């Protein structure tokens, strides 16, 4: 769906709950930052990079 809506996107970054990180990793995402708390929510930034995209940091 993301490719259809944003065909030029090369990376996808999401804020995963700490419980979802392992599931995202199995889909090919990698962590790109430290666990963070914002508005009482705890999340870990994770990113999925297209195979053709240059590696960039979060």
C-alpha positions in Angstrom: 0.0 0.0 0.0 2.8 2.4 0.8 4.4 1.9 -2.6 1.1 2.6 -4.3 0.5 5.8 -2.3 4.1 7.0 -2.3 5.9 5.5 -5.3 9.1 7.5 -4.8 9.5 6.6 -1.1 12.7 4.7 -0.4 12.5 4.4 3.4 9.7 3.8 5.9 10.2 4.8 9.5 7.7 3.9 12.2 7.5 4.3 16.0 7.0 0.8 17.2 5.8 -0.1 20.7 8.5 -2.1 22.6 6.3 -5.2 22.1 6.2 -4.9 18.3 9.9 -4.5 17.6 10.7 -8.2 17.1 7.7 -8.6 14.7 9.0 -5.6 12.7 12.5 -7.0 12.6 11.1 -10.2 11.1 9.7 -8.1 8.3 13.1 -6.6 7.6 13.0 -3.4 9.7 16.0 -2.3 11.7 16.1 -0.1 14.8 17.5 3.3 14.2 17.3 5.0 17.5 17.0 4.6 21.3 13.8 3.8 23.1 12.0 7.1 23.7 9.1 8.3 25.9 6.8 11.0 24.5 3.4 11.9 26.0 3.6 8.8 28.3 4.1 6.6 25.2 7.2 4.5 24.9 8.4 3.7 21.4 11.4 2.6 19.4 12.1 4.2 16.0 12.6 1.5 13.3 13.2 1.8 9.6 12.7 -0.3 6.5 15.0 0.7 3.7 14.4 -0.1 0.1 17.2 -2.3 -1.3 18.2 0.3 -3.9 18.2 3.3 -1.4 21.4 4.6 0.1 21.7 3.9 3.8 20.8 7.0 5.9 20.5 7.4 9.6 17.2 8.3 11.5 
